[in-house]
Every structure is written in C-alpha cells, then in structure tokens.
Amino acid sequence: MHKSHPPSAAPATAAASDPPALKLAAALQLLRQSGRDVPDPSSLDRVAWLQAVVDGLCELSSRDPLTGVWNRRQFDVALTGEIDRVARAGEAALVLMIDIDHFKSVNDTHGHAAGDVVLKEVAQALRECIRPMDTLARVGGDEFAMILPNCPPSFGHVVAERVRMKVQRRSVEIAPGESINVTVSIGGAFAPQWVRSSAPLWVERADQQLYLAKQSGRNRACLEKPMVSLVSAEEKGLLFGTSQYQDLE
Amino acid sequence: MSSSDNSASAAAAPPAKRARIIALTSGKGGVGKTFMSANLAAALARRNLRVLVLDADLGLANLDVVLNLHPKITLHDVFTGKNHLEDAILPAPGGFSVLLAGSGLVEYSRLTPQVREQLVGIIETVAPRFDIILLDTGAGISDVVLYSVSLADEVLIVATPEPTSMTDAYATIKVLATHQQRRAIGIVVNQVSRVGEGRAIRGQLQLVVDRFVPAMLPAGDTAPKLELIGEVPLDGAVREAVQKRQLLLEALPGAPAARAIEIVATRLAP
C-alpha cells in the first residue's frame, strides 16, 4: 500500500505503521548519513526490506566511522570467536596491538584534521597487510588491532615487521604539499595450542609486548615468546637415547 | 636494637604463618596426578600437617570422584558469590580438607580475569589456616594450568616411565623454566616397575634439560634443577583402591605404593 511513495518518503511512512519502539526513521537516517545504500522499500517485500535495514545497522555498529575498519565491539566478538576456533582446531593464532607513535604530537603540531588523515592512512596501510580471513580493528584513539588466524609462531616476526614497515614507508599528505611519515609500535601474542584462555587475557599479553616495544624506543615490534612446549626430534632422541633410562647419577 | 627487644616484639606479633603452596602438574593426563594429590595429602595429614587440596583444574579434575565426595557447595558457588568460601571447604576422608570445583563447569574451566582474581583471593584467604596447600592442576599446558602453577611456591611434576609421559613432563619443564623462571622442580615418578627407575628418569630428564633449556633462557640464567622427590611402584592395590573409590592410604595402607607415598610426604615435609 506504500507503493506510490517515493523512497525518500518511506521512513516516515514505515515508522508510522510500526510500533514507535522500532525507530525506523532514525535508523534510516543513520544509514544514509554513513553513506550506505538504503534499500528501496518498494523493491523488496516488507521482511526482506527490514532485514536489509537490520543488516545495514549491524554493519554500521561494527565499523569505525573514521577509518572504516572494524571497531572495538566487533574486535571483541571476533577475538572470542577466534579463541573458540583455536581451542577446537589447535592452530596457533596471533593478535597484534598496533599503536601510532607520538600521535599526540601530530595532533598538537598539525591539528586534529591532520590527525584524522593520519588515522585513515595508517588504517589503509594496515588494510593492505591483511588476508581476507584476518580481522583489522581500531580499538582505541590511536590504537589498532589485528587478529591473524592460522599464523604459526615462526611467521610472527615476519608478519609484524611487514606491518611496521608498511606504515613507516607510507607518506601521509596532511595538507596540500605537506607530507609526514608516522611509525607504529607493535605488540603481539599467540594463542597457544592448548588454550583455555579468554579474550581479555590474550589482549593483555599482547598489550604487555606493546608496552615493551614503546619502552625500547618505539617503531618496533615485540612478540611474546611462543610456547616452547613442542619437543623436537633431537630432544626426544636424547631423552630416549641409545642407553634408555641409563642411570646417570 | 638488642636481641631481647627482637624476641619481645616477635612474641607480641608472631610472624604470619602461611601455607607452602605446592602445585602438582604433569603435562600428560592419566599419570595418577589426582590420585597422587589425594593420597599425598592424606600422608601429609598423618604427619600432623593441616593440608588443603584445591581442584585447580576448575572442574575438569576428578578429585571428587577419587575421594567419593558429592559436594553441594563448590568453588563455582564461591566464584559466583552464591556461597561463602568457608562453606565450600570440605573435610576429606584422609584427614585433610578439599576445595572442589564441581565437574563439568565448562564456562569456569576457562581462565578469565575474574576467575584469576578470585582464585588468587581464595588462596590468599585460606593460606594462613593451613600448613600445606596442594594445587591439583589439569592435564596439558593450558593457561589455566600455567596460571595455577604460577601461584605455587613449589612445583611437583608427576610422570610415569611411559615415553609419552616423559615427553610431556619435559615439555612442561621447558615451559615452566622459560615462562615462569622456575629454577627448581620436583619430580615424582609414578608406576615404576623396578627400584631406581625414578632416579634414572630424573637423570635422563636433567640431561636433556641441561643440554637444550639454557639456550631458551636469557644469557646467564641456569637451567632448572630437577629433584627426585620419590618413586611410587606399579601396584595392583592402587587399582583396587581407586575402584572402591577409597584412598589407597586408607584402604590398603600396607601396600608398597602406599608406603612409597608416605616416603614422598616425608621428603616434602621432613
């Protein structure tokens, strides 16, 4: 019965016919403001249209508006999911906490608009480092985080260094003709193979490494020592050597 | 200050006595760790020590099964604030106390900042009331195990002569040396089939530790020293007691394994 209304009139009409608690008008305005496509209510049936609006809102509430990467909320959801996956599959996963060095002085020297450009450019540099299965999020003012599933401990340093270099090499144009370079400090921790841990403790371990990276001069990556729980063939060889259980005392 | 002043103040305020906290861990499951915790507690209790065994596996241990206890109030109820800690401390058959986590509480079998805080708080609260607290940790090398071991003053690794058990014991020693800077680790070898086998296994583990672990430590740090606390023979009486769901020390105190556990207790608390 709303088919004759132009799409722009849809919010008010839809809101009027729904319980006021649904706040559809506000929802549609939020979606439009964020530059997302608002589905045309006449092109879909009512349920499909509502679903599209809900999907849009979910996406909106999971993204950082400035940089477009996931936000803290979505990061926490992904991290908890990853803990469950590691516990089941037993593959190591890496969390990186990435903090822009001296970000405050960028804001103080060049202004907040320049600070926003730096955040967007760093986000873009980080986006170029990740695989489709990875999660990149902005988790604080100048702090980003990455979840890298299925990342063996032996690859950790290479991955973290690649991220660090990618940011360092990117020239950020904060004003026409004025470019600066920023660096990041990175802290990383692996979810060990037999994990009965929880998301906050995993992040806490990565944060400790980030603190170390900052303390030791910034623009560097510190990773928690991976568990040494694997026993090599060489170690087993000696443990069960030719003279098995030989009394050595 | 004269020595008489010192003794006077010591008499007025005796130094706070706190339990020795000993973690029993193994790497591999099924080596008799919980059996050892319970019977060792009984042996220590016979030496007039106030002993508490805490299910530090947060509900995945079978301490309740070994002791044939059906607790109404568990660590879980203390964590959630439903009950007081006092009501969860139960008397066990061997003359010691237990704090059980209750089985199958999967959501509490994971370490969270809250559980971590609660656990350390509980241990600090009960420590002044006991002489020895045994932490019966879980199998494997999980965050839960490593955290509960980190709360202990001493670590006792329970191993058997099985190659898989020895490998996992060695892996555990490596992790404790590198992540917790442990410099002394006790070993109890369970299910030995000949006298002296425990000593040989300790020697072999020490050999591999000395060869490989120093390279994993910061320069100048020394590899942990392994100390054989005792060996317990393979003994049919153990199976008999476990099936009756009784402590070996209560059911068959004269059995060779029971006597060996008494010796372990003597070494731990001379």
Interface residues (C-beta under 8 A of the other chain):
Chain A: P192 W194 V195 R196 S197 S198 P200 L201 E204 K225 M227 V228 S229 L230 V231 E234 E235 K236 L238 L239 F240 G241 Y245 Q246 D247 L248 E249
Chain B: S109 R110 L111 T112 P113 R116 G138 G140 I141 S142 D143 V144 V145 P161 P163 M166 T167 Y170 A171 T172 K174 V175 T178 H179 G196 E197 R199 A200 I201 G203 Q204 L205 Q206 L207 V208 R211 F212 M216
